[in-house]
């Protein structure tokens, strides 16, 4: 949802040519547990991975997070033609937490070529710390192919701050994890089409396309269930230990640049990705509500 | 020479096991033309490309550049065992030019596995402008394989300055050129092992490994003579038009951060690349002279 950015995935389907699908009962109005945790359309290994990641975040950050205040028509939504479905939940950080918010979402879109499933976990920290944000996004274009972004997003210019690069990227061995995934069969480096999104990513960002082609679903299940799952869990663990739960304090005087930079990341992400793509998937009215809720959380 | 950084290329050869090669006469003491322009060991298509690039730089920037003041034992050098040779020339910019210096070099190293040839063109601008620097480095590990870095190095944090990204990277269509090379057969993305070097590069940096494998030298000659040559010349042209010869002026008040950032790029580059690798190729005494000359030019 956040780094998808005008890729080749989104060709708006002609509603008349597609079967209408009713949203599952669990997606409609139950607010407990959050509809985001349903993942009703995801292939099982993708679903298992997301459930595991979100469960880790929720249990580890329980005391940091306020209850969700996302309105029900954003917690779960679909387009008029009932060909695209989605769920979005946002939990803001408590007053004394370094967590600004945790955003979780899934989108499911029936396309003429098959189903597109996008899951996102985004952990944004506030200006009490300069530690990196977390971004995880899995864009599954078919049961055998997946584009994946996983990164600790730097909050400072790494060229000007080599000590920050050393602390959060070198010493944490994130490069080893990146290489572990990049060296697997079926895995190719993937470049976002947006130069801004590329600039936002760190030098150890996982940005890959996993395409199992003719080897099919069982190979994708293996990769997701084994290496991808293991690397994603390790990256999340590093972020939780080193960033979200660290006592690393930010000097008051340096907060302005950090806030300005964070705001730019938020504004540009909404502009490049959400405002460009959500209306095509969900129509202007639903998209406006979703973007509005995110902008309110982002304070932009 | 500048982004080679502890890659797998450099295994110091055992001098006793290698034939001793005498430096060619033209490399010894003639200072006109510069020994850098000899390229005595380069495969012809690599040599043709370098000669063409340097000739463009020299004719276009003639009025910007002061005569070389590089001492003769740095203009051309070799190790005690005469298994590694190199040439380095640096031309500082004239008083009223935005050019800080132009660095040109080639290194040739006989290794047990074959010959390693590294050619570098580095165009550094001063703080009268904020326009990007130029980096071109070709690391040819064999007649059929080449690692290549080509970039306009950003001088500002692109996340904080999207207008800079738009001006120098989006509007110049550098991405089109990057993709043109990356989509060729034999071409794979290449990652520097240094996270700092990766951070220094722009999102449109060409960083690739061209490996023609069994298709051999003729394929490499074709790629170098056609697409690679054409893209390299276009990138250079963009830099000359848009950066080195532009009248883009920098506000006096903003120069301090720019200078601090430039100095970090220079310091870290010398530390990561030159100080780590040159002693292994040329021995400590020769390496010290070369690094000393570069540090003097870099004012670090």
Interface residues (C-beta under 8 A of the other chain):
Chain A: X157 X158 X159 X160 X162 X165 X169 X170 X175 X189 X195 X196 X198 X199 X200 X203 X204 X257 X260 X261 X264 X265 X268
Chain B: X157 X158 X159 X160 X162 X165 X169 X170 X175 X189 X195 X196 X198 X199 X200 X203 X204 X257 X260 X261 X264 X265 X268
